[in-house]
């Protein structure tokens, strides 16, 4: 069983959840990031971080997810209404700049009004 502060409680894991976000979600774009979100049917904040295989190898994809996960979970305290969210990284490993990824993620967080 997961602890109440576990990040596993905030994951999207069922294909139907991804389908709902992909078809009905509102989109926010910042550089190589696409953020789709819908109102949460279960009253919980849930996130998914998607980096396609086309973007780079597993080490690169995990690095991108780790950076994004840290930034978005840190802004949870400022979320006013629960959402189901999917964040996609569309850049390539050759063009990757960590500072640019941080800036783009911060821009999405600002656009969503999750700044505390």
C-alpha positions as CSV (number, residue, x, y, z in Angstrom):
1,X,0.0,0.0,0.0
2,X,1.2,3.5,-0.8
3,X,1.7,6.2,1.7
4,X,-0.6,9.3,1.5
5,X,2.3,11.4,0.2
6,X,3.3,8.9,-2.5
7,X,3.6,10.1,-6.1
8,X,2.0,6.8,-7.2
9,X,-1.3,8.2,-6.0
10,X,-1.0,11.0,-8.6
11,X,-0.4,8.8,-11.7
12,X,-2.5,8.3,-14.7
13,X,-2.3,4.6,-15.5
14,X,-5.3,3.4,-17.3
15,X,-5.6,3.7,-21.1
16,X,-9.1,5.1,-20.8
17,X,-7.7,8.0,-18.8
18,X,-5.1,8.8,-21.5
19,X,-7.8,8.5,-24.1
20,X,-10.1,11.0,-22.3
21,X,-7.3,13.6,-22.0
22,X,-6.2,13.1,-25.6
23,X,-9.7,13.6,-27.0
24,X,-11.4,16.1,-24.6
25,X,-8.4,17.8,-23.1
26,X,-7.5,21.5,-23.4
27,X,-4.0,22.2,-24.7
28,X,-1.3,24.5,-23.5
29,X,1.9,24.7,-25.5
30,X,5.3,26.0,-24.6
31,X,8.2,25.3,-26.9
32,X,8.7,21.5,-27.0
33,X,6.2,20.8,-24.3
34,X,2.5,20.1,-24.9
35,X,0.3,20.1,-21.8
36,X,-3.3,18.6,-22.1
37,X,-5.7,18.7,-19.2
38,X,-9.3,17.9,-18.2
39,X,-11.3,18.4,-15.0
40,X,-10.7,15.5,-12.7
41,X,-13.7,13.1,-12.5
42,X,-12.4,11.5,-9.3
43,X,-11.3,14.7,-7.5
44,X,-7.6,13.9,-7.5
45,X,-4.7,15.6,-9.3
46,X,-3.2,13.0,-11.7
47,X,-0.3,13.5,-14.0
48,X,1.4,11.6,-16.8
49,X,4.7,12.4,-18.4
50,X,5.1,11.2,-22.0
51,X,8.4,11.2,-23.9
52,X,8.2,9.2,-27.2
53,X,10.9,6.7,-28.1
54,X,11.6,8.8,-31.2
55,X,13.0,11.6,-28.9
56,X,16.0,9.6,-27.7
57,X,17.1,6.5,-25.8
58,X,15.7,5.4,-22.4
59,X,18.3,7.2,-20.4
60,X,17.4,10.5,-22.1
61,X,13.6,9.9,-21.8
62,X,13.9,9.1,-18.1
63,X,16.0,12.2,-17.5
64,X,13.4,14.4,-19.1
65,X,10.6,12.8,-17.1
66,X,12.6,13.2,-13.9
67,X,13.1,17.0,-14.5
68,X,9.5,17.5,-15.4
69,X,8.2,15.4,-12.5
70,X,10.2,17.5,-10.0
71,X,8.9,20.8,-11.3
72,X,5.2,19.8,-11.6
73,X,4.9,18.0,-8.3
74,X,6.6,21.0,-6.5
75,X,3.8,23.2,-7.8
76,X,0.9,21.0,-6.4
77,X,0.3,23.2,-3.4
78,X,-0.9,26.0,-5.8
79,X,-3.4,23.9,-7.7
80,X,-6.9,25.2,-7.0
81,X,-9.0,22.6,-8.8
82,X,-8.1,19.0,-9.4
83,X,-7.1,18.1,-13.0
84,X,-6.0,15.1,-15.0
85,X,-3.0,16.2,-17.0
86,X,-0.7,14.7,-19.6
87,X,2.6,16.5,-20.4
88,X,4.3,15.5,-23.7
89,X,7.9,16.3,-24.6
90,X,8.3,16.6,-28.4
91,X,11.9,17.6,-28.7
92,X,14.9,15.6,-29.8
93,X,17.9,14.5,-27.6
94,X,20.3,16.3,-30.0
95,X,18.5,19.7,-29.4
96,X,18.1,19.2,-25.6
97,X,19.0,22.0,-23.2
98,X,18.1,21.4,-19.5
99,X,17.7,25.2,-18.9
100,X,15.2,25.4,-21.8
101,X,13.2,22.5,-20.5
102,X,13.0,24.2,-17.0
103,X,11.9,27.5,-18.6
104,X,9.2,25.8,-20.8
105,X,7.9,23.8,-17.8
106,X,7.8,27.0,-15.7
107,X,5.9,28.8,-18.5
108,X,3.2,26.0,-18.5
109,X,2.9,26.1,-14.7
110,X,2.5,29.9,-14.9
111,X,-0.1,29.7,-17.7
112,X,-2.1,27.1,-15.6
113,X,-2.0,29.5,-12.6
114,X,-0.1,27.0,-10.4
115,X,2.4,29.6,-9.1
116,X,2.2,29.9,-5.4
